[in-house]
Amino acid sequence: MKRVLLTGATGFIGRHCLKPLLAAGYEVHTVSSRTLQDVPATVVAHQADLLDPSQVVSVMKRVQPSHLLHLAWYAQPGLFWTSPENLRWVQASLQLVMQFVANGGQRVVMAGTCAEYDWDHGYCTEGITPLNPHTLYGKAKHACQQLVEAYAQQAQISSAWGRIFFAYGPHEYQQRLVASVITSLLQGQVARCSHGLQLRDFLYVQDTADAFVALLDSAVEGAVNIASGQPIQLRSVIESIATKLMRPELIALGALAAPAHEPPLLVGNVSRLAQEVGWQPAYTLDQGLEATIAWWRQELAA
């Protein structure tokens, strides 16, 4: 029996991993400092603070997982880029992996970020595009990946690192682009945006979760981009939402200044994900936006 410990199960991506993990034949255990809501009955939830080493030791001894899918990290919008919490999560992640190994674990997959790349290059390919993060968040993730990879090789376990690009969908923080535009328009408010000429790589959150589960269930090691591989202008995404909600007059492109040093292009090469992991997205951008709008409509009506 494959037994997985999933961290971040109450988070944006983690909550969407439960059903695909069960479908892939895993005995699923989760660990979170918060109580899980609306989870499948067969999922075993453990409550613990991953920033407390003694609690990590206790959970690992109880679960003794064969697989670890580590998605938990500090992700507060607007703050995570520069927060010292990133350093605490590097420490917590290393402690988690060490205890995983000590309790017989065999394969670990962890969540990285496109912020590890040098954004001046725009098109990001694992093992080719330079890794030169410009934020504390990106540097912390990259340092964590290097240390985990080196330790996994020494401990003779299998490890992979999924670099997330731009996930969107249900349960996303409302301050982020897709969620903020949808909720503004649903409430009849103006959606103030930048010029929207930036090209980005969007992937629906359920696809993002499915990609992580596929990576976990494979033998692929090292960094793998978790992305669509399809660049699209932000204004196209914004205008598509406005068209679907029939509120184009509420879109204010250029009302906000684009962040300083923001790259014009940021897209992931998905050759490893498609060819080595053997995974393809199930949702088009159009389908993902429809599903996200439907979820927010229900959420705001509740």
C-alpha positions as protocol buffer text, in pm:
chain_id: "A"
residue {
  index: 1
  type: MET
  ca { x: 0 y: 0 z: 0 }
}
residue {
  index: 2
  type: LYS
  ca { x: 129 y: 344 z: -95 }
}
residue {
  index: 3
  type: ARG
  ca { x: 81 y: 575 z: 204 }
}
residue {
  index: 4
  type: VAL
  ca { x: 119 y: 949 z: 143 }
}
residue {
  index: 5
  type: LEU
  ca { x: 144 y: 1235 z: 388 }
}
residue {
  index: 6
  type: LEU
  ca { x: 10 y: 1555 z: 232 }
}
residue {
  index: 7
  type: THR
  ca { x: 97 y: 1891 z: 384 }
}
residue {
  index: 8
  type: GLY
  ca { x: -96 y: 2206 z: 297 }
}
residue {
  index: 9
  type: ALA
  ca { x: -419 y: 2009 z: 255 }
}
residue {
  index: 10
  type: THR
  ca { x: -628 y: 2311 z: 362 }
}
residue {
  index: 11
  type: GLY
  ca { x: -449 y: 2533 z: 111 }
}
residue {
  index: 12
  type: PHE
  ca { x: -533 y: 2648 z: -240 }
}
residue {
  index: 13
  type: ILE
  ca { x: -366 y: 2357 z: -423 }
}
residue {
  index: 14
  type: GLY
  ca { x: -353 y: 2097 z: -147 }
}
residue {
  index: 15
  type: ARG
  ca { x: -731 y: 2066 z: -104 }
}
residue {
  index: 16
  type: HIS
  ca { x: -756 y: 1968 z: -472 }
}
residue {
  index: 17
  type: CYS
  ca { x: -501 y: 1686 z: -431 }
}
residue {
  index: 18
  type: LEU
  ca { x: -715 y: 1465 z: -207 }
}
residue {
  index: 19
  type: LYS
  ca { x: -939 y: 1301 z: -468 }
}
residue {
  index: 20
  type: PRO
  ca { x: -663 y: 1238 z: -725 }
}
residue {
  index: 21
  type: LEU
  ca { x: -441 y: 1086 z: -454 }
}
residue {
  index: 22
  type: LEU
  ca { x: -722 y: 849 z: -355 }
}
residue {
  index: 23
  type: ALA
  ca { x: -789 y: 770 z: -721 }
}
residue {
  index: 24
  type: ALA
  ca { x: -420 y: 683 z: -766 }
}
residue {
  index: 25
  type: GLY
  ca { x: -448 y: 422 z: -490 }
}
residue {
  index: 26
  type: TYR
  ca { x: -285 y: 604 z: -200 }
}
residue {
  index: 27
  type: GLU
  ca { x: -376 y: 571 z: 164 }
}
residue {
  index: 28
  type: VAL
  ca { x: -402 y: 945 z: 227 }
}
residue {
  index: 29
  type: HIS
  ca { x: -295 y: 1117 z: 548 }
}
residue {
  index: 30
  type: THR
  ca { x: -295 y: 1494 z: 585 }
}
residue {
  index: 31
  type: VAL
  ca { x: -126 y: 1721 z: 835 }
}
residue {
  index: 32
  type: SER
  ca { x: -234 y: 2078 z: 903 }
}
residue {
  index: 33
  type: SER
  ca { x: -261 y: 2321 z: 1192 }
}
residue {
  index: 34
  type: ARG
  ca { x: -622 y: 2382 z: 1084 }
}
residue {
  index: 35
  type: THR
  ca { x: -918 y: 2145 z: 1074 }
}
residue {
  index: 36
  type: LEU
  ca { x: -1002 y: 2004 z: 732 }
}
residue {
  index: 37
  type: GLN
  ca { x: -1356 y: 2054 z: 606 }
}
residue {
  index: 38
  type: ASP
  ca { x: -1552 y: 1840 z: 359 }
}
residue {
  index: 39
  type: VAL
  ca { x: -1286 y: 1573 z: 306 }
}
residue {
  index: 40
  type: PRO
  ca { x: -1345 y: 1217 z: 183 }
}
residue {
  index: 41
  type: ALA
  ca { x: -1418 y: 978 z: 469 }
}
residue {
  index: 42
  type: THR
  ca { x: -1116 y: 763 z: 386 }
}
residue {
  index: 43
  type: VAL
  ca { x: -869 y: 1050 z: 439 }
}
residue {
  index: 44
  type: VAL
  ca { x: -695 y: 1044 z: 778 }
}
residue {
  index: 45
  type: ALA
  ca { x: -638 y: 1398 z: 908 }
}
residue {
  index: 46
  type: HIS
  ca { x: -368 y: 1481 z: 1162 }
}
residue {
  index: 47
  type: GLN
  ca { x: -353 y: 1821 z: 1332 }
}
residue {
  index: 48
  type: ALA
  ca { x: -4 y: 1954 z: 1398 }
}
residue {
  index: 49
  type: ASP
  ca { x: 209 y: 2265 z: 1358 }
}
residue {
  index: 50
  type: LEU
  ca { x: 482 y: 2190 z: 1104 }
}
residue {
  index: 51
  type: LEU
  ca { x: 689 y: 2476 z: 1246 }
}
residue {
  index: 52
  type: ASP
  ca { x: 718 y: 2278 z: 1571 }
}
residue {
  index: 53
  type: PRO
  ca { x: 985 y: 2006 z: 1527 }
}
residue {
  index: 54
  type: SER
  ca { x: 849 y: 1793 z: 1812 }
}
residue {
  index: 55
  type: GLN
  ca { x: 506 y: 1778 z: 1647 }
}
residue {
  index: 56
  type: VAL
  ca { x: 665 y: 1680 z: 1315 }
}
residue {
  index: 57
  type: VAL
  ca { x: 848 y: 1394 z: 1486 }
}
residue {
  index: 58
  type: SER
  ca { x: 523 y: 1274 z: 1641 }
}
residue {
  index: 59
  type: VAL
  ca { x: 323 y: 1283 z: 1316 }
}
residue {
  index: 60
  type: MET
  ca { x: 590 y: 1104 z: 1114 }
}
residue {
  index: 61
  type: LYS
  ca { x: 617 y: 828 z: 1373 }
}
residue {
  index: 62
  type: ARG
  ca { x: 239 y: 779 z: 1368 }
}
residue {
  index: 63
  type: VAL
  ca { x: 197 y: 783 z: 991 }
}
residue {
  index: 64
  type: GLN
  ca { x: 527 y: 635 z: 861 }
}
residue {
  index: 65
  type: PRO
  ca { x: 443 y: 733 z: 503 }
}
residue {
  index: 66
  type: SER
  ca { x: 607 y: 584 z: 196 }
}
residue {
  index: 67
  type: HIS
  ca { x: 544 y: 910 z: 5 }
}
residue {
  index: 68
  type: LEU
  ca { x: 549 y: 1277 z: 105 }
}
residue {
  index: 69
  type: LEU
  ca { x: 375 y: 1554 z: -93 }
}
residue {
  index: 70
  type: HIS
  ca { x: 482 y: 1878 z: 71 }
}
residue {
  index: 71
  type: LEU
  ca { x: 284 y: 2183 z: -40 }
}
residue {
  index: 72
  type: ALA
  ca { x: 264 y: 2382 z: 285 }
}
residue {
  index: 73
  type: TRP
  ca { x: 444 y: 2720 z: 292 }
}
residue {
  index: 74
  type: TYR
  ca { x: 377 y: 3080 z: 392 }
}
residue {
  index: 75
  type: ALA
  ca { x: 169 y: 3234 z: 111 }
}
residue {
  index: 76
  type: GLN
  ca { x: -3 y: 3549 z: 240 }
}
residue {
  index: 77
  type: PRO
  ca { x: -63 y: 3773 z: -66 }
}
residue {
  index: 78
  type: GLY
  ca { x: 154 y: 4082 z: -83 }
}
residue {
  index: 79
  type: LEU
  ca { x: 370 y: 3966 z: 209 }
}
residue {
  index: 80
  type: PHE
  ca { x: 519 y: 3629 z: 114 }
}
residue {
  index: 81
  type: TRP
  ca { x: 773 y: 3773 z: -132 }
}
residue {
  index: 82
  type: THR
  ca { x: 979 y: 3936 z: 144 }
}
residue {
  index: 83
  type: SER
  ca { x: 860 y: 3776 z: 469 }
}
residue {
  index: 84
  type: PRO
  ca { x: 1115 y: 3621 z: 712 }
}
residue {
  index: 85
  type: GLU
  ca { x: 857 y: 3340 z: 743 }
}
residue {
  index: 86
  type: ASN
  ca { x: 1018 y: 3198 z: 431 }
}
residue {
  index: 87
  type: LEU
  ca { x: 1327 y: 3114 z: 637 }
}
residue {
  index: 88
  type: ARG
  ca { x: 1119 y: 2934 z: 898 }
}
residue {
  index: 89
  type: TRP
  ca { x: 959 y: 2726 z: 625 }
}
residue {
  index: 90
  type: VAL
  ca { x: 1298 y: 2625 z: 486 }
}
residue {
  index: 91
  type: GLN
  ca { x: 1387 y: 2495 z: 832 }
}
residue {
  index: 92
  type: ALA
  ca { x: 1050 y: 2324 z: 875 }
}
residue {
  index: 93
  type: SER
  ca { x: 1071 y: 2161 z: 532 }
}
residue {
  index: 94
  type: LEU
  ca { x: 1418 y: 2021 z: 599 }
}
residue {
  index: 95
  type: GLN
  ca { x: 1305 y: 1886 z: 936 }
}
residue {
  index: 96
  type: LEU
  ca { x: 1005 y: 1727 z: 766 }
}
residue {
  index: 97
  type: VAL
  ca { x: 1218 y: 1550 z: 506 }
}
residue {
  index: 98
  type: MET
  ca { x: 1468 y: 1430 z: 766 }
}
residue {
  index: 99
  type: GLN
  ca { x: 1189 y: 1276 z: 973 }
}
residue {
  index: 100
  type: PHE
  ca { x: 1034 y: 1129 z: 657 }
}
residue {
  index: 101
  type: VAL
  ca { x: 1362 y: 951 z: 583 }
}
residue {
  index: 102
  type: ALA
  ca { x: 1406 y: 844 z: 946 }
}
residue {
  index: 103
  type: ASN
  ca { x: 1067 y: 672 z: 930 }
}
residue {
  index: 104
  type: GLY
  ca { x: 1128 y: 479 z: 611 }
}
residue {
  index: 105
  type: GLY
  ca { x: 999 y: 723 z: 349 }
}
residue {
  index: 106
  type: GLN
  ca { x: 1091 y: 651 z: -12 }
}
residue {
  index: 107
  type: ARG
  ca { x: 972 y: 936 z: -237 }
}
residue {
  index: 108
  type: VAL
  ca { x: 921 y: 1305 z: -172 }
}
residue {
  index: 109
  type: VAL
  ca { x: 773 y: 1571 z: -400 }
}
residue {
  index: 110
  type: MET
  ca { x: 775 y: 1934 z: -293 }
}
residue {
  index: 111
  type: ALA
  ca { x: 628 y: 2257 z: -427 }
}
residue {
  index: 112
  type: GLY
  ca { x: 869 y: 2506 z: -578 }
}
residue {
  index: 113
  type: THR
  ca { x: 801 y: 2822 z: -774 }
}
residue {
  index: 114
  type: CYS
  ca { x: 873 y: 2992 z: -1105 }
}
residue {
  index: 115
  type: ALA
  ca { x: 1023 y: 3269 z: -888 }
}
residue {
  index: 116
  type: GLU
  ca { x: 1336 y: 3052 z: -865 }
}
residue {
  index: 117
  type: TYR
  ca { x: 1418 y: 3132 z: -1228 }
}
residue {
  index: 118
  type: ASP
  ca { x: 1593 y: 3439 z: -1367 }
}
residue {
  index: 119
  type: TRP
  ca { x: 1289 y: 3620 z: -1502 }
}
residue {
  index: 120
  type: ASP
  ca { x: 1497 y: 3814 z: -1755 }
}
residue {
  index: 121
  type: HIS
  ca { x: 1492 y: 3495 z: -1965 }
}
residue {
  index: 122
  type: GLY
  ca { x: 1110 y: 3477 z: -1984 }
}
residue {
  index: 123
  type: TYR
  ca { x: 1084 y: 3123 z: -2120 }
}
residue {
  index: 124
  type: CYS
  ca { x: 1182 y: 2886 z: -1838 }
}
residue {
  index: 125
  type: THR
  ca { x: 1327 y: 2540 z: -1896 }
}
residue {
  index: 126
  type: GLU
  ca { x: 1443 y: 2309 z: -1617 }
}
residue {
  index: 127
  type: GLY
  ca { x: 1819 y: 2263 z: -1616 }
}
residue {
  index: 128
  type: ILE
  ca { x: 1875 y: 2530 z: -1881 }
}
residue {
  index: 129
  type: THR
  ca { x: 1726 y: 2862 z: -1769 }
}
residue {
  index: 130
  type: PRO
  ca { x: 1948 y: 3018 z: -1501 }
}
residue {
  index: 131
  type: LEU
  ca { x: 1821 y: 3004 z: -1145 }
}
residue {
  index: 132
  type: ASN
  ca { x: 1863 y: 3355 z: -1012 }
}
residue {
  index: 133
  type: PRO
  ca { x: 1569 y: 3445 z: -783 }
}
residue {
  index: 134
  type: HIS
  ca { x: 1532 y: 3814 z: -696 }
}
residue {
  index: 135
  type: THR
  ca { x: 1310 y: 3777 z: -387 }
}
residue {
  index: 136
  type: LEU
  ca { x: 1352 y: 3619 z: -46 }
}
residue {
  index: 137
  type: TYR
  ca { x: 1066 y: 3383 z: -132 }
}
residue {
  index: 138
  type: GLY
  ca { x: 1234 y: 3266 z: -451 }
}
residue {
  index: 139
  type: LYS
  ca { x: 1574 y: 3236 z: -283 }
}
residue {
  index: 140
  type: ALA
  ca { x: 1428 y: 3037 z: 8 }
}
residue {
  index: 141
  type: LYS
  ca { x: 1249 y: 2795 z: -225 }
}
residue {
  index: 142
  type: HIS
  ca { x: 1560 y: 2748 z: -438 }
}
residue {
  index: 143
  type: ALA
  ca { x: 1783 y: 2691 z: -136 }
}
residue {
  index: 144
  type: CYS
  ca { x: 1532 y: 2440 z: -1 }
}
residue {
  index: 145
  type: GLN
  ca { x: 1529 y: 2252 z: -331 }
}
residue {
  index: 146
  type: GLN
  ca { x: 1907 y: 2229 z: -342 }
}
residue {
  index: 147
  type: LEU
  ca { x: 1932 y: 2102 z: 14 }
}
residue {
  index: 148
  type: VAL
  ca { x: 1649 y: 1852 z: -20 }
}
residue {
  index: 149
  type: GLU
  ca { x: 1787 y: 1717 z: -347 }
}
residue {
  index: 150
  type: ALA
  ca { x: 2136 y: 1674 z: -198 }
}
residue {
  index: 151
  type: TYR
  ca { x: 2000 y: 1507 z: 116 }
}
residue {
  index: 152
  type: ALA
  ca { x: 1769 y: 1278 z: -85 }
}
residue {
  index: 153
  type: GLN
  ca { x: 2063 y: 1158 z: -294 }
}
residue {
  index: 154
  type: GLN
  ca { x: 2268 y: 1092 z: 19 }
}
residue {
  index: 155
  type: ALA
  ca { x: 1977 y: 912 z: 190 }
}
residue {
  index: 156
  type: GLN
  ca { x: 1907 y: 718 z: -132 }
}
residue {
  index: 157
  type: ILE
  ca { x: 1544 y: 820 z: -166 }
}
residue {
  index: 158
  type: SER
  ca { x: 1365 y: 958 z: -472 }
}
residue {
  index: 159
  type: SER
  ca { x: 1282 y: 1329 z: -490 }
}
residue {
  index: 160
  type: ALA
  ca { x: 1120 y: 1575 z: -730 }
}
residue {
  index: 161
  type: TRP
  ca { x: 1042 y: 1946 z: -717 }
}
residue {
  index: 162
  type: GLY
  ca { x: 737 y: 2094 z: -892 }
}
residue {
  index: 163
  type: ARG
  ca { x: 786 y: 2457 z: -996 }
}
residue {
  index: 164
  type: ILE
  ca { x: 442 y: 2623 z: -996 }
}
residue {
  index: 165
  type: PHE
  ca { x: 370 y: 2906 z: -1241 }
}
residue {
  index: 166
  type: PHE
  ca { x: 30 y: 3080 z: -1226 }
}
residue {
  index: 167
  type: ALA
  ca { x: -241 y: 2861 z: -1074 }
}
residue {
  index: 168
  type: TYR
  ca { x: -596 y: 2997 z: -1052 }
}
residue {
  index: 169
  type: GLY
  ca { x: -936 y: 2860 z: -957 }
}
residue {
  index: 170
  type: PRO
  ca { x: -1168 y: 2794 z: -660 }
}
residue {
  index: 171
  type: HIS
  ca { x: -1035 y: 2887 z: -313 }
}
residue {
  index: 172
  type: GLU
  ca { x: -770 y: 3122 z: -452 }
}
residue {
  index: 173
  type: TYR
  ca { x: -687 y: 3427 z: -243 }
}
residue {
  index: 174
  type: GLN
  ca { x: -931 y: 3700 z: -346 }
}
residue {
  index: 175
  type: GLN
  ca { x: -650 y: 3954 z: -388 }
}
residue {
  index: 176
  type: ARG
  ca { x: -496 y: 3763 z: -679 }
}
residue {
  index: 177
  type: LEU
  ca { x: -570 y: 3863 z: -1040 }
}
residue {
  index: 178
  type: VAL
  ca { x: -832 y: 3614 z: -1162 }
}
residue {
  index: 179
  type: ALA
  ca { x: -1017 y: 3603 z: -830 }
}
residue {
  index: 180
  type: SER
  ca { x: -1009 y: 3980 z: -785 }
}
residue {
  index: 181
  type: VAL
  ca { x: -1148 y: 4052 z: -1134 }
}
residue {
  index: 182
  type: ILE
  ca { x: -1424 y: 3791 z: -1099 }
}
residue {
  index: 183
  type: THR
  ca { x: -1533 y: 3905 z: -754 }
}
residue {
  index: 184
  type: SER
  ca { x: -1523 y: 4274 z: -849 }
}
residue {
  index: 185
  type: LEU
  ca { x: -1744 y: 4218 z: -1151 }
}
residue {
  index: 186
  type: LEU
  ca { x: -1986 y: 3988 z: -968 }
}
residue {
  index: 187
  type: GLN
  ca { x: -2031 y: 4265 z: -710 }
}
residue {
  index: 188
  type: GLY
  ca { x: -2073 y: 4537 z: -971 }
}
residue {
  index: 189
  type: GLN
  ca { x: -1743 y: 4702 z: -885 }
}
residue {
  index: 190
  type: VAL
  ca { x: -1472 y: 4836 z: -1113 }
}
residue {
  index: 191
  type: ALA
  ca { x: -1181 y: 4595 z: -1159 }
}
residue {
  index: 192
  type: ARG
  ca { x: -871 y: 4815 z: -1154 }
}
residue {
  index: 193
  type: CYS
  ca { x: -587 y: 4646 z: -1343 }
}
residue {
  index: 194
  type: SER
  ca { x: -246 y: 4725 z: -1491 }
}
residue {
  index: 195
  type: HIS
  ca { x: -199 y: 4758 z: -1868 }
}
residue {
  index: 196
  type: GLY
  ca { x: -235 y: 4380 z: -1897 }
}
residue {
  index: 197
  type: LEU
  ca { x: 24 y: 4336 z: -2171 }
}
residue {
  index: 198
  type: GLN
  ca { x: 228 y: 4091 z: -1963 }
}
residue {
  index: 199
  type: LEU
  ca { x: 238 y: 3735 z: -2097 }
}
residue {
  index: 200
  type: ARG
  ca { x: 187 y: 3469 z: -1830 }
}
residue {
  index: 201
  type: ASP
  ca { x: 134 y: 3093 z: -1798 }
}
residue {
  index: 202
  type: PHE
  ca { x: -197 y: 3003 z: -1628 }
}
residue {
  index: 203
  type: LEU
  ca { x: -300 y: 2655 z: -1512 }
}
residue {
  index: 204
  type: TYR
  ca { x: -633 y: 2569 z: -1349 }
}
residue {
  index: 205
  type: VAL
  ca { x: -587 y: 2463 z: -987 }
}
residue {
  index: 206
  type: GLN
  ca { x: -736 y: 2114 z: -1031 }
}
residue {
  index: 207
  type: ASP
  ca { x: -492 y: 2055 z: -1316 }
}
residue {
  index: 208
  type: THR
  ca { x: -212 y: 2187 z: -1093 }
}
residue {
  index: 209
  type: ALA
  ca { x: -307 y: 1939 z: -821 }
}
residue {
  index: 210
  type: ASP
  ca { x: -343 y: 1653 z: -1070 }
}
residue {
  index: 211
  type: ALA
  ca { x: 2 y: 1732 z: -1210 }
}
residue {
  index: 212
  type: PHE
  ca { x: 156 y: 1712 z: -863 }
}
residue {
  index: 213
  type: VAL
  ca { x: -10 y: 1375 z: -799 }
}
residue {
  index: 214
  type: ALA
  ca { x: 109 y: 1245 z: -1137 }
}
residue {
  index: 215
  type: LEU
  ca { x: 462 y: 1364 z: -1054 }
}
residue {
  index: 216
  type: LEU
  ca { x: 446 y: 1196 z: -713 }
}
residue {
  index: 217
  type: ASP
  ca { x: 328 y: 872 z: -872 }
}
residue {
  index: 218
  type: SER
  ca { x: 608 y: 875 z: -1130 }
}
residue {
  index: 219
  type: ALA
  ca { x: 979 y: 800 z: -1100 }
}
residue {
  index: 220
  type: VAL
  ca { x: 1081 y: 1140 z: -1242 }
}
residue {
  index: 221
  type: GLU
  ca { x: 1337 y: 1323 z: -1029 }
}
residue {
  index: 222
  type: GLY
  ca { x: 1458 y: 1683 z: -1006 }
}
residue {
  index: 223
  type: ALA
  ca { x: 1277 y: 2000 z: -1105 }
}
residue {
  index: 224
  type: VAL
  ca { x: 962 y: 1984 z: -1317 }
}
residue {
  index: 225
  type: ASN
  ca { x: 761 y: 2287 z: -1431 }
}
residue {
  index: 226
  type: ILE
  ca { x: 395 y: 2271 z: -1326 }
}
residue {
  index: 227
  type: ALA
  ca { x: 248 y: 2490 z: -1597 }
}
residue {
  index: 228
  type: SER
  ca { x: 39 y: 2497 z: -1913 }
}
residue {
  index: 229
  type: GLY
  ca { x: 322 y: 2597 z: -2145 }
}
residue {
  index: 230
  type: GLN
  ca { x: 83 y: 2844 z: -2312 }
}
residue {
  index: 231
  type: PRO
  ca { x: 158 y: 3217 z: -2277 }
}
residue {
  index: 232
  type: ILE
  ca { x: -141 y: 3449 z: -2271 }
}
residue {
  index: 233
  type: GLN
  ca { x: -169 y: 3824 z: -2214 }
}
residue {
  index: 234
  type: LEU
  ca { x: -320 y: 3920 z: -1881 }
}
residue {
  index: 235
  type: ARG
  ca { x: -560 y: 4158 z: -2059 }
}
residue {
  index: 236
  type: SER
  ca { x: -693 y: 3862 z: -2261 }
}
residue {
  index: 237
  type: VAL
  ca { x: -771 y: 3675 z: -1939 }
}
residue {
  index: 238
  type: ILE
  ca { x: -931 y: 3986 z: -1789 }
}
residue {
  index: 239
  type: GLU
  ca { x: -1140 y: 4058 z: -2099 }
}
residue {
  index: 240
  type: SER
  ca { x: -1250 y: 3694 z: -2120 }
}
residue {
  index: 241
  type: ILE
  ca { x: -1382 y: 3714 z: -1763 }
}
residue {
  index: 242
  type: ALA
  ca { x: -1560 y: 4041 z: -1845 }
}
residue {
  index: 243
  type: THR
  ca { x: -1721 y: 3888 z: -2152 }
}
residue {
  index: 244
  type: LYS
  ca { x: -1842 y: 3584 z: -1959 }
}
residue {
  index: 245
  type: LEU
  ca { x: -1994 y: 3807 z: -1690 }
}
residue {
  index: 246
  type: MET
  ca { x: -2118 y: 4062 z: -1946 }
}
residue {
  index: 247
  type: ARG
  ca { x: -1957 y: 4353 z: -1759 }
}
residue {
  index: 248
  type: PRO
  ca { x: -1682 y: 4486 z: -1992 }
}
residue {
  index: 249
  type: GLU
  ca { x: -1756 y: 4843 z: -1880 }
}
residue {
  index: 250
  type: LEU
  ca { x: -1621 y: 4757 z: -1532 }
}
residue {
  index: 251
  type: ILE
  ca { x: -1270 y: 4677 z: -1656 }
}
residue {
  index: 252
  type: ALA
  ca { x: -1018 y: 4957 z: -1598 }
}
residue {
  index: 253
  type: LEU
  ca { x: -698 y: 4857 z: -1777 }
}
residue {
  index: 254
  type: GLY
  ca { x: -407 y: 5084 z: -1691 }
}
residue {
  index: 255
  type: ALA
  ca { x: -567 y: 5203 z: -1367 }
}
residue {
  index: 256
  type: LEU
  ca { x: -283 y: 5043 z: -1170 }
}
residue {
  index: 257
  type: ALA
  ca { x: 87 y: 5074 z: -1236 }
}
residue {
  index: 258
  type: ALA
  ca { x: 255 y: 4747 z: -1326 }
}
residue {
  index: 259
  type: PRO
  ca { x: 496 y: 4631 z: -1054 }
}
residue {
  index: 260
  type: ALA
  ca { x: 854 y: 4750 z: -1098 }
}
residue {
  index: 261
  type: HIS
  ca { x: 1088 y: 4505 z: -1273 }
}
residue {
  index: 262
  type: GLU
  ca { x: 796 y: 4284 z: -1378 }
}
residue {
  index: 263
  type: PRO
  ca { x: 899 y: 4068 z: -1676 }
}
residue {
  index: 264
  type: PRO
  ca { x: 702 y: 4102 z: -2002 }
}
residue {
  index: 265
  type: LEU
  ca { x: 704 y: 3722 z: -2050 }
}
residue {
  index: 266
  type: LEU
  ca { x: 698 y: 3436 z: -1799 }
}
residue {
  index: 267
  type: VAL
  ca { x: 609 y: 3091 z: -1926 }
}
residue {
  index: 268
  type: GLY
  ca { x: 717 y: 2737 z: -1844 }
}
residue {
  index: 269
  type: ASN
  ca { x: 853 y: 2475 z: -2082 }
}
residue {
  index: 270
  type: VAL
  ca { x: 637 y: 2169 z: -2002 }
}
residue {
  index: 271
  type: SER
  ca { x: 831 y: 1908 z: -2200 }
}
residue {
  index: 272
  type: ARG
  ca { x: 934 y: 1716 z: -1886 }
}
residue {
  index: 273
  type: LEU
  ca { x: 581 y: 1723 z: -1746 }
}
residue {
  index: 274
  type: ALA
  ca { x: 428 y: 1603 z: -2074 }
}
residue {
  index: 275
  type: GLN
  ca { x: 691 y: 1359 z: -2196 }
}
residue {
  index: 276
  type: GLU
  ca { x: 854 y: 1218 z: -1882 }
}
residue {
  index: 277
  type: VAL
  ca { x: 570 y: 1240 z: -1632 }
}
residue {
  index: 278
  type: GLY
  ca { x: 318 y: 1173 z: -1910 }
}
residue {
  index: 279
  type: TRP
  ca { x: 67 y: 1432 z: -1792 }
}
residue {
  index: 280
  type: GLN
  ca { x: -158 y: 1670 z: -1986 }
}
residue {
  index: 281
  type: PRO
  ca { x: -407 y: 1929 z: -1850 }
}
residue {
  index: 282
  type: ALA
  ca { x: -777 y: 1840 z: -1853 }
}
residue {
  index: 283
  type: TYR
  ca { x: -903 y: 2202 z: -1856 }
}
residue {
  index: 284
  type: THR
  ca { x: -866 y: 2468 z: -2120 }
}
residue {
  index: 285
  type: LEU
  ca { x: -830 y: 2824 z: -1994 }
}
residue {
  index: 286
  type: ASP
  ca { x: -1188 y: 2889 z: -2102 }
}
residue {
  index: 287
  type: GLN
  ca { x: -1318 y: 2589 z: -1906 }
}
residue {
  index: 288
  type: GLY
  ca { x: -1113 y: 2683 z: -1603 }
}
residue {
  index: 289
  type: LEU
  ca { x: -1244 y: 3038 z: -1601 }
}
residue {
  index: 290
  type: GLU
  ca { x: -1603 y: 2912 z: -1634 }
}
residue {
  index: 291
  type: ALA
  ca { x: -1556 y: 2678 z: -1337 }
}
residue {
  index: 292
  type: THR
  ca { x: -1389 y: 2953 z: -1132 }
}
residue {
  index: 293
  type: ILE
  ca { x: -1668 y: 3202 z: -1203 }
}
residue {
  index: 294
  type: ALA
  ca { x: -1930 y: 2943 z: -1105 }
}
residue {
  index: 295
  type: TRP
  ca { x: -1751 y: 2875 z: -776 }
}
residue {
  index: 296
  type: TRP
  ca { x: -1715 y: 3245 z: -688 }
}
residue {
  index: 297
  type: ARG
  ca { x: -2077 y: 3311 z: -778 }
}
residue {
  index: 298
  type: GLN
  ca { x: -2183 y: 3045 z: -530 }
}
residue {
  index: 299
  type: GLU
  ca { x: -1932 y: 3158 z: -269 }
}
residue {
  index: 300
  type: LEU
  ca { x: -2045 y: 3521 z: -276 }
}
residue {
  index: 301
  type: ALA
  ca { x: -2411 y: 3420 z: -261 }
}
residue {
  index: 302
  type: ALA
  ca { x: -2360 y: 3208 z: 51 }
}
